[in-house]
């Protein structure tokens, strides 16, 4: 699984002008599932996100996690994280998991975050979403459960 993690002061997701998820200080996490991913990838990614030290301590160093900060997570499914644009101009999504595989993995990621102790809001799986946020820093981290980068 892949994720783009952004430290935010606030973030929200709307679908058809209906607010479906929002947070204040915390992490906005775009999550994509690959066709070869399994539940252990979702659990690894949740632990990594929860413990990623991207919040500043008293000395101004990024030594605190979203758990340490009591922050929240807004998780948004995004299959385009598996886009392959190396050839041509139209990205291929052949490495992305089908919705039947991706949704349980995304739900498992969200559940694992909750079990760790985080409050999690989500977008709406498979919907066309509008995401609004203020990235603090800016801080943006790429994660991959297969450690390809």
C-alpha positions in Angstrom: 0.0 0.0 0.0 1.1 3.6 -0.6 0.3 6.8 1.2 1.0 10.5 0.9 1.0 11.9 4.4 0.6 15.6 4.9 0.8 17.5 8.2 -2.3 19.8 8.3 -3.9 22.4 10.5 -7.2 21.5 9.0 -8.6 19.3 6.3 -12.0 18.3 4.9 -13.6 16.2 2.3 -16.9 16.9 0.5 -18.9 14.8 -1.9 -21.7 16.4 -3.9 -21.4 19.5 -1.6 -21.9 17.3 1.4 -19.2 17.3 4.1 -18.2 13.7 4.7 -15.1 14.1 6.9 -13.0 16.8 8.5 -10.3 17.2 11.0 -8.4 20.0 12.7 -4.7 19.6 13.5 -3.4 16.2 12.4 -2.6 14.3 9.3 -4.3 14.1 5.9 -3.4 10.7 4.5 -4.1 9.7 0.9 -4.1 5.9 0.7 -3.8 3.6 -2.3 -3.9 -0.2 -2.4 -1.9 -2.2 -5.0 -3.0 -5.4 -6.6 -0.5 -7.4 -4.5 -1.3 -5.9 -1.2 -2.8 -7.7 1.8 -4.0 -7.0 5.3 -0.5 -6.9 6.7 0.3 -4.0 4.4 -2.6 -2.1 5.8 -1.5 -2.8 9.4 2.1 -1.8 8.6 1.0 1.4 7.0 -1.3 2.3 9.9 1.5 1.8 12.5 3.9 3.8 10.3 1.5 6.7 9.9 0.5 6.7 13.7 4.2 6.8 14.8 5.7 9.1 12.1 7.5 11.9 13.8 6.5 14.9 11.8 5.3 17.3 14.5 7.7 19.7 16.2 8.7 19.4 19.8 9.6 22.3 22.2 13.0 22.7 20.5 11.5 23.0 17.0 12.6 19.5 15.9 10.2 17.0 14.3 10.2 14.5 17.1 6.5 14.1 17.8 3.9 11.8 16.2 0.2 12.4 15.6 -0.4 10.1 18.6 1.9 12.3 20.8 0.0 15.4 19.6 -3.4 14.0 20.2 -4.2 14.8 16.6 -6.5 13.3 14.2 -6.2 11.6 10.8 -8.3 12.2 7.7 -7.9 9.1 5.5 -8.8 9.4 1.8 -8.7 6.5 -0.6 -6.8 7.3 -3.8 -6.1 4.6 -6.4 -4.1 7.1 -8.5 -1.1 6.6 -6.1 -0.4 3.5 -8.2 -0.4 5.4 -11.5 2.4 4.5 -13.9 3.2 7.4 -16.2 6.6 6.2 -17.5 5.2 5.5 -21.0 3.1 7.9 -23.0 0.9 10.6 -21.6 -2.0 8.6 -20.1 -1.1 6.9 -16.8 -1.7 3.2 -16.4 -3.4 2.0 -13.3 -2.8 -1.7 -13.8 -0.9 -2.0 -10.5 -3.8 -0.6 -8.5 -6.0 -3.0 -6.6 -9.6 -3.5 -7.9 -12.3 -1.9 -5.7 -13.2 -5.3 -4.3 -9.7 -5.7 -3.0 -8.9 -2.1 -2.2 -12.0 -1.2 -0.1 -11.3 -3.9 2.6 -7.7 -2.9 2.7 -8.6 0.8 3.1 -11.1 -0.1 5.8 -8.5 -2.3 7.5 -6.1 0.7 7.5 -8.7 2.9 9.1 -9.6 0.3 11.7 -5.9 -0.3 12.6 -5.5 3.4 13.2 -8.5 3.4 15.5 -7.1 0.4 17.4 -3.8 2.3 17.8 -5.9 5.0 19.5 -6.3 7.6 16.8 -9.5 9.4 15.9 -10.0 8.9 12.2 -12.3 10.7 9.7 -12.6 9.4 6.1 -13.6 10.4 2.7 -16.1 8.3 0.7 -14.5 5.3 -1.0 -15.0 5.3 -4.8 -16.6 8.8 -4.8 -15.5 11.9 -6.6 -14.3 13.9 -3.7 -13.2 17.5 -3.1 -10.4 17.7 -0.6 -9.5 21.0 1.1 -6.6 21.4 3.5 -3.9 23.7 4.9 -0.5 21.9 4.8 1.7 23.0 7.7 5.3 23.4 7.0 4.8 22.2 4.3 5.3 18.6 5.4 4.6 15.8 2.9 5.9 12.3 3.3 5.6 9.4 0.9 5.2 5.8 2.3 5.1 2.4 0.6 4.5 -0.8 2.5 6.7 -2.7 -0.1 9.4 -0.1 0.5 9.9 0.7 -3.2 10.9 4.2 -2.2 
